[in-house]
Amino acid sequence: MKRAWFDAPAEMLANATPQLILGYLTEATQFPAELAQISAWQFTITHLKQLAAALPDAHFFMEFAIPRMGRRADAVIVAGPLILVLEYKVGERAFARHAIEQAHGYALDLKNFHVTSHDKAIIPILIASEAPPQQLGFGFWAEDRVHSPLCLSPDAVLPTLRRLLASGDGPVIDADAWAEGAYRPTPSIIEAAEALYAGHDVTAISRSEAGAENLSRSANAIAAVVARMRTEDGKAICFVTGVPGAGKTLAGLNLACQRHPDHPEEHAVFLSGNCPLVQVLQEALRRGGKRKRALPDLPEARILQAREPGAFIPNVHHFRDEYLAPDRVPTEHVVIFDEAQRAWDRAMTSDFMRRKKGQPAFDRSEPGFLLSVMDRRPDWCVVVCLIGEGQEINRGEAGVAEWLNALQAGLPHWQLFLPPHLMAEGGTIDGAMRWHLAHRGAVPDAGLHLAVSVRSFRAEGVSAFVAALLAEDAGAASALIRGLDQFPVCYTRDLAAARQWLRTQRRAGERAGLLASSNALRLKPEGLHVKAPVDVCHWFLNGNDDVRSSNALEDAATEFDVQGLELDWAGVAWDLNYRRTENGWQTRQFRGTNWQQIGATQSGIGRAEYVRNAYRVLLTRSRQGMVIYVPRGDATDATRPPADYDAVAEWLSGCGIPAPPSA
C-alpha cells in the first residue's frame, strides 16, 4: 500500500514544479478536487518546497494516510532522527483546539499503530497560514517520545525545525523503510463500527498480530458454518466466546457487514440487548453520516448505508417484539446476538412480557423465543451467540445454559458449533448437558474462541491480571502486572489525584472517564452518584467542552453503561460492595442504610457473581491504562469504615499496583 499520494527526497521536491506535484495529488484523490482544496494544496506545496530547499537530507510525504482515523496528514517530513507531522490550516489566524488535537492525534496514531514509528521521536506541528509570528520555543516530550503539539506561523517552521534537529539525537531514519512499515491499528468499537459501516474489511482496521489473526480465524470458522447451512438448507447455532476485550463485538459487527458476493440479498443483523451499546453505536453512525466524511465510495458501503443505523444495529427487544405474531417470518438468514450470556431466563422474560407487553401467556426464555423465531425460516439460517464469559451482571441473565436448554427442548434438528472448552470438565456446562451435546453431534471448533485481548493494544494480559486481582491470588497478579509495562495501572486514595492522573494521561482524541459499580452507593459522600443517570451518547461521543462528556470526569458510568464499550483511560472507583476480609473477598449490597452480605448460591449464577463480574467489567474497560480510586472512608460513618477501605488498598498494593508518581 502506498502511504502517501506524493513523496520525494528534498532535492527532488525543491526542483519539481508546483503543477507537477498538484497533478499527483488531484489524480490520487477519489473525489472531485474543489477550488478550496486546490488552493490549500498550492499553499502547502509552496511552503514545503521552501523547507525542502533548506533541508536537503530530508524526505517529504504529502497526504500521508492515517487509516484508523480515516484521514490523511497534510505532510510528513522524515529528517534525521525525527518524524515531523505537519497539519496546515490555510486562511486561519488562530490555533483552534480541535485542530491542535487533530495534529496531535496523527502523531499518536503513528506512534501506537505504525510499526516503524514505535521507537521514533515524533513531533506534531500545526501551521496557521495567517498566524502572526510566534515565539520560538520548545514544548515537552512525553515518555513515549511524542512531542507536545507546536503551533507555528509559516515563517516560524524552518527555524523551529533547525533547532529541533540540532538538539535531536539518534540514528538517521531511512524514510523509505519507515514508510513501508506495517500499520496495525486497534480501533475502539465505535471507530470499528464506523469503518465497517463505511465498507472496510475487518482486516483493514485490526492488528496483523495474534489478536487480529484470532479474529480472522473466528470469522473464517463462522463463514464456513454459514456456507455449509446454505448448501444443506440447515439450521445452526454458533457460540463464540472470548476473554474481555477480545473483539467479540467487533467479530459480530464484521459478520453483520459481510455480504456474500453471489447472495447480496442475504442480510445479517447484529442484535444486542445491551441498550447503551446500541444507543452509542447508532448515534455514532448517525453523526458520522451527518459529517459526510470523504470516504471511498465502496459498493459494500452503499449496500450498508441503504439501511438506517437502527436497522443495522437494532435492540434485541425490538426484534423480539416484531416477531410476536406467530406468522411473521424473519427476513435475515444470519442473526448475531451480542452479549448472549445476558439473555433473560424464562422467569424474567415472562414477567417482563406480562407487565410491559400485555402478553400474560408468554412462557419462554429469551433464547427459547428468539431461536423459535429463526426456526420459522423455511430454508436455512445461522444464529451466532457472542458470549462474554464471567460478565453476567444482572438478575435474570442466564448465561450459556439457557441457550442450550432451548435447543434441547424443541430444536433437535439444529446443528451446534462451539469452542471446545465449553464442553470440558469444569466449564460452564454441567455434566448432563455435556453428555446430551456429545450425543447430538455438537462440533467443537477452536476458532470460535477469542483468547487474545485486542482492546488494550498496549498489553494483552490485562484480563488475566484482573482475574487474579478479583480472585485470591495476589502472587499471580503481582507477576502479571510486571508484564504490563506499557499499560500503567496505579491506585490512589484521593479522587482529585485520580482525576489529575487521567487528565495528564489523556491526549488528543483519546477518551477518559470515571467508572463505578452500580451498587457503589457509599461513593455518594465522595461526590460520585452512581444512581444519577448518565446519557451514554453524550458521555461517550461528546467533546471536551461538554460537561456531560466522559472527559469532564464529573459523572461516573456503571457496568451497565459501559459493558461492550471502552475508554482509553479509566478511573475505577472502589466501594465496599466488594471488600476484603480475613477470609477473602466478600460481596455485599447496600439496602436502606446498611450493607448486607450476599451469599453464594450452590449452582448457577448468583448475586455474588454479579458483583464480582461488575468489577471485572469495570476493570477491563480501558485500552491504555487505569487508576483505581479507593476512598479513605469516615470513622464517624458506620457505612464507610476506614479499615475496610484500607484493606482493599492493601490488597491492591499487595497485587503490585503502585500509587501514582505524584501521590
N, C-alpha and C positions, 0 to 999 in steps of 0.2 A: 504494500500500500504506500503510495506517495503521500508523505505527511503534509507537504506544502504545495500551494498552487504555483509558486515560483521560488526558486532558491539558486544562489550563486555565490562564489567567493567574492570577497570585497572588490578585487580589481575588476572582475567581470561586471559586477553591478555598477561600479563607478563609471565604467565606459559604455554601458548599454544605454540606448536611447529610452526615454520615458515611454514612448509609443510602443516599443517592443515589450517592455515589462507589462504595460497596461493590456496589451494584446493577450499575453499569457493569462492574466487574471480574468479578463472577460470571457475568454474561451473556457476556462476551468469552471466558472460558475454555472449552475444548472438553472439559474433564473435570469430573466432579463436584467441587464445592468442599468439601473436607474441613474439619472443625472447626479443625484446627491452622492451615490456610491462612487461614481466615476470621479467626481470632484474630490472626494475623500482619498481615493487611491492616488490621484495626481499629487496631492499634498504629501502623502506618505512616501511616495516614490522619490519626490524631490528631496525630502528630508533624509531618507535612507541613503540616497546617493551621496549626500554631503558627509554622512557618517562613514560610508564606505571609503571615501577618498582619504579620510583621516585615520582609518583603522584597517590597514592593508592586509593584516593577517586574519581578519575575522571572516565569518561566513554568515550570510543573511538568508532568512527564510521569510516569505510573505504568505499570509493566510495559512497559518500553521494549525492543523486540526487538533482540537481538544474534544475528542469524541464523546466522553461521558457527559459533558456539558452541552453537547450538540452545537458547538460554536467553533470559531476559529480565531486565534490570536492574530492581531494585525501584523505583527512581526516578531520574530525571534532572532537574536544575534548570538552566535557562539563565538566568544572572544577569549582567548587564553584559557583560564580555568573556570570561566564564568558562563552561565546561561542567562541571557537578558531577555525578558519577555516585555514587549512594548505594546501598549494599547493607546491608540490615538483617538482623541475626541476633537474632530475638526469643527471649528467655529465656536468652540466653548472657551470661556474665560476662567471658569471656576472648576473645582475638582469635586464632583458630586460623590457622595458616599457610595452609591451603587456602582459608580464607575471604578472607584478605588477597589471595592470588593471584587469587581469583575476581573481586574488585572491580577489581584492577589489570588483569586480563585484559579486562574490559569496556571500560575506558578505552583500552587499547592497540588493541582491535578497532575502536573508533570512529575512533581516530587513523589507523589504517592503511587501513581499508576503507570508511569513511563519508566521501564526497567533501567534504561541507561541514564536516567536522571536521579535515581535513588541516592547516589553518593555525590551528586554535584551541588555546587553553590548556585542558587537561582535568585534572580533579582527582578521583581515586577516593577515596571515603570509606566506611570500614566502621564500622557502628554496632552495638554490642552493647547490647541494651536494659537489661541488668542490670549493666553495667560500672560500676565506681566512677568518680568524677570523674577526668578525665585532665588531665595537664599540657598547657596550650595551647602550641603551638609549631609551627614550620613544618618540613617536610621539605626535599627538594631537587627542583629541576626537572631533568628530562633534556633533552638537546639538542632533542628533538622536541616539547618543551613539554607532556609528560605528567608530572604531579607524582607523587612517590612516594606510596604509599597512606597516608592518615591514618586512624588508629584512634581512635574517639571514643565517649564516652558520649553519650546523647541530649542532656543539658543542655549539652554542650560544642560541639555542632554549630553553633548560631547564633553564638556569639562567634567561632568559627573562621571561619565564612563571612564575617562582617563584616570581620575582619582581612584575609582573602584579597581581598575586593572592594576594600577601602581601598588595598591595595598593587598591585592589578591595573591594567594599562593596555591600551589598545587600543579599537577601536570596539565599541559595544554590538551584541550579536548579535541578529539578527532570528530569534526562536525558530521561527516557522512555516517560514520559508525554510530554516533549518538542518535541521529535522526532515524536510523534503521532499527533502533531498539524496540522491543516488543511493548505493546500497550496493553496493560492488564487491569482494566477498571473493575471496581466493585461498587456499582451504583446502589443507592438506597432503594428501597422497594418503590418509593414514589418515582424516583428517576427511572427505574426499570420499567414501571408501568407506562410512563410517558414514552419511553423509547420503543417498547414493544407495540404500543398503540400507534406509533408512527411507522411501523412496518419493519423495524430492525429485528434481527435474529438474536436469540439469547447469547450466542457465541460472540456477537459483536459488542456485548455490554458486560461480559463476565471475564474474570481472570482465566488465563490459559494455564492454570495451576491445578492442584488437587481438587479444589472446590469446584471449579468450572468443569473439570473432567467428570467429577461426580454428578454434576447437573446434566451433562451431556449423556452420560450413561443411563441416568434415570429417564431422560427424555426418550432415548432410544428404546428402553425397555417398555415404556408406555406406548410408544408408536407401534411397536411390534404387536402388542395386545390389540390395539385398535385395528391394525391391518388384518390380524387373524379373525377378529369378530366380524369385520366387514365381509371377509371371504366366506366365513362359515355361517353368516346370519345368526350369530350367537350373542349372548349377553354375558358381561363380565364385570367384576369389581376389582379394582387395584388399590391396595393400600401402599401409600408412600410415607415412610417415616423419616425422621431426621432429628439431629440434635438442634438445640436453639440456634437460630441464625444460619442454618444450613442451606436455606434457599427454597424451602418447600413452597412458599407463596410465589416466589419467582418461577419455580418449575411449573406451578399451576397456571400462572398468567401466560407463560410461554406456550403451554399446551392450548390454552384458550385462543391464542392469537394465530396458531398454526392453521394453515389451510392445505389440504391435500390438493396438489395441482390438478388431479383428474376429477376431484369431487369438491369444487368450491362451495357447493350448497350445504356442506356438512358443517354447520356451525357448532362450535363448542361454547359452553357458557361457564363462567367462573362464579360459583356461588359461595357466599360466606355468611355465617350468622354473626360474624364479628362486625357489629354495626359501625364502630369507629373506623375500622379499616376500610369498609365500603364507602363511608362518607368521605374520608380523606382522599381515597383514590379517585372516586367520581369527581370530586371538586377539583383535584389536581388536573385531571384530564379536561375538565371544562375550562379551567383557567388557561391551560396550555393551548386549547383551541382558540380562545379569545386573543392570546398573544400572537397567534399565527406565525410561529417560528418559521424561518427559512429552512425547511427540512426537505429532503429529497422526495420527489413525487413517486413513491413506490407503489406498485399495484397492491401489495399487501396492506399498505396504509389506506388506500382508497376503499378497500373492502371493509376494513375495521371501522373506519371513521364514518361509514354509511350507517353504522349503528351508534346510537347515543351511548355515552358512558354508563348510563343507568341500565342499558340492555346488555352491555359488555360485562359489567361487574354488578349484577343485581344482588339484593339481600336474599338469603335463602328463604326467609319467611315470606317474601313476596312471591317467590317461585312456588312455595307450598300452597299459598292461598289461591294462586292462579289455577291450580290443578285439583282443587277440592271437588269439583264436578267429576264424577267417575268416567264420563265420556270424553274428557279432554285428553288429547294425546300430545306429548311434548314434541316440539319441532327439532330439538337438538339430539344428535346421536351421542355426543360426548359431553358429560357433565362433571365438573370438578368441584368437589366440596372442600373448601378450605377450613382449617381448624375443625376437622371432622370429629375429633375427640370431644369437642364441646357440644355436639348434637344432644338434644334433650332425650331423656328416657321417657317411658310411656306415661308415668305419673305426671311428670312435669308438662309434657305435651298435651295430655288430655285435660289437665286443669286449665292450661292456657287457652286451649280451643273452646272450652266450655265458658270461661269467664269473658274472654276478649272477642271471640269469633262467633258466638252463638251456635256452637256445634256440640250439644250435650252428648251425642252418641259417639264422638271421636274417641277411639280407644287404641291408638297406636303410638309407638315411639316415633320420633322424628326420622331416624334411619329407616324404620319399617315403612313409613308412608312414602318417603322420598324414593326408595327402591321400588315400591309398588307402582309409583307414577312412571318411572322409567321402564318398568316391565310392560307397560301398555303399548310400547312401540311394537309394531308387527314384525319388524325386521331385526335390526341389531342395535346394540348400544354398549357403551362402556362408562362406568362410574368410577371416578378416581377420587379416593379419600386421602386427603393430606392430613397426616396425624402428627401433632406435636406431643410427643410422649412426656409425661410429667408436667403438663401445662393445663390440666383441668383446674379451673379456678372458681367455679360457682356450683351451687347446688343444682342437681338435675342433669349435670353433664356426665354422660355415661361412659365415655371412652370407647375403645375399640370393641369391647364385648357386645355392646348393643347392636352394632352393625352385623356382627357375626350371628347374633341371636335372630336378627331379622332374616338373614339368609337361610338359617336352619328352619325357621318357622314356615316359610311359604315359597321359597325360591330355590328349590333343589336343582333346577336346570341352569342356574347361573354358575359360571366358572369363577374361580378365585385365584388371584395372584397377590403375593405378599412377600415382604422381606423375611429371610429365614429366621431371624432372631425372635420374631413374634411367636413362632411355634416351638422355640427352645424352652426347656425346663427353666423355671424361674422367671419367665417372661410375664407379660400382662395377660396371657390367655391361660385359663385353668386346664388341668389335665383332661377332663371330659371333652372340652371343646377342641383341644388339640387332636384327640382321637377322632372326633367327627370330621375335622378338617382333613386329616390324613386319609380317611376313608372316602371322602368326596373328591379327592384328587386335587387338593389345593396345590398350586405351583409356587414353590419358593424361588425368588429371584433376588440376588444380592444387589442388583442395580436399582431396586426400589427403596433402598435406604441411603439417605444422605448423611454421611458420617463426619463431614468436614464443614465447620462453620465458615461461611463466606461473608457474614455480616461484618465481623471485625477483620478488615484487611491487614491490620497490624499484628494480630495474634489469633491463631486458630484454636488455642487451648483455653479460651475464656470460659466456655460452657463446662469443661471438666473442672476448672478451678472453682467455679460457682457451685457445682455439685458437691465438691469436697467441703467447701465453706459451709454449706447448708446441712451437711451430714455431721459426722462426729470425727472427722479426720483432719485435724489441724496439720499433721505432718505432711499429708498428701497436698493440702492446699499450699503449704509453705514451699514445697518442691515445685508445684505447678506455677506459682506466681513468679518464680525466678525465670521462667521461660517467657514471661510477658514483658520483656524489656522494652518493647515498642508500644506497649499498651499500659499507660500509667494507671495504677489503682492506688488510692490513698483513702484515709479516713480522717475525720475531724470532729471535734466536739462543739464547733462554732458554726452556726448556719451562715453567718456573714462571711466566714473564711471559705465555706463551701461555694458560695456564690462567687466570691472573688476568684477562686481557683477555676471555676467554669468559665468566667469571663476572660481570664488570662489564656486559657487553652483554646477557646473558640476563635477561629479566624475565618475571614471572608464569608463564603456562603454556608459555612458549617452551622449545625443546629445543636444547641444545648438545652437542657431542661431539667426541672426538678420532678422526682418521682416519689411516690409513697404508696403503701398498701391501703386498700380501700377501707380497712378497719383500723388504720393508724389514727384513731380518734384523739389520742392524747398528744398529738403533734399540734393540736389547735393552740395551746399556750405559746408555742414557738412561732405562730403566725402561719402555719400550714393547715388549711381547712380542706380535708380530703372529701368532705361532703358537699363542698361548693362545686357546682357543675362546671366542667371545662368544655368549651366549644372546640372540639378536636380539629376542625378545619382551620380555625384561626390559630390554634396552638401549634399545629404542625406546618402550616403553609405561609402564615403572615410574616412580614419583615420585622427588622429590629426596632422600628419606631412604633410598633403596635404593642401596647401593654398586655394584650391578650396572647401574644406570641410566646412560645416556649422560651425564646431567647431573653425575654424580660425577666425570667426567673422569679415570677410572682406566684403563679398558680402551679400546684403540684398535681400532675396527672397520676391516675391509679393504674393498676394492672389491667383493668377493663378498658381504659382509654388507649393503652399503648401496645397491647398484645398484637403481634403481627407487624408492628411498625417499629421505628428505630430512631435513635438520635446519634449524633457524632459524640457528644459528651453528655454523660448523665450524672446527676446528683441524686443519690438514693437516700431518702430519709428513713431511719430505722425506728420503729416503735416497739412497745413491749407486747405486741400480739405474737411476736416470735422472739422469745427471750431465753437466755442461758440460765440453767440451774445446775446444782451439783450433779444431777442425773442426766444432764444433756439439754437438748432443746425442748422447750415447752411451747405449745400452741395455745393461744387464748383469743377471746373476742371481748370487746368492750360493750357491755349492756347497761344502759341506765347510767349508773355512777360507779360501776365496778368492773374490773376484769374478771372474766370467767374462763376457767380452763376448758379446753376442748379435748375430749377423749378420743383415742384412736379407735377405729372400727375393726372388726375381725376380718371383714372381707370387703372388697370393692373400694371405691374412693370415698373417703370420709371428709368431714370438715377440717380435720387436722391437716390432711393433704392439701386442701385448698389454700390454707395459709402458707404452707411451705412452698407450694407452687407459685403463689403470688409473688413471693420474694425471688423465686427462680426467674420468673418473667421479668421483674424489675431489674435484676442484676445482670440480665443478658440483653438489655436494650441498646447498649452503647456500641458504636463502631470503632471508637478511637481511645476511649478511656473513661474512667468514672471516679467520683469521690463519694464516699459513704458518710453520711452525717448521723452521728449518734448524740442525741441531746444529753445534757448533764443532769436533767431531772430537777426535782424540787423537794427538799426534805419536808416541807410543810404540806405537800400534796401526796396523799396516800396512793394515788393512781400513777405517780411518777417518781418512785423512789430512786434516788441517785445510784444506789448499789446495783439495781437491776440494769440500768443503762451502762454502768461501769463494767458489768460482767460481759455485756455484748462487746464493748470497746476492747476489753482484754482478749476476748476470743478473736476479734479481727486482727489485733496485734499479734496474737499467737499464730495466726494463719499467714503471717509475713507481710501484712498490709501496713505500710508506713503512714505517718502523718504527713500532710503537705509540707514542702520545704519551708514555707513561711509560717507554719503553725508553731 
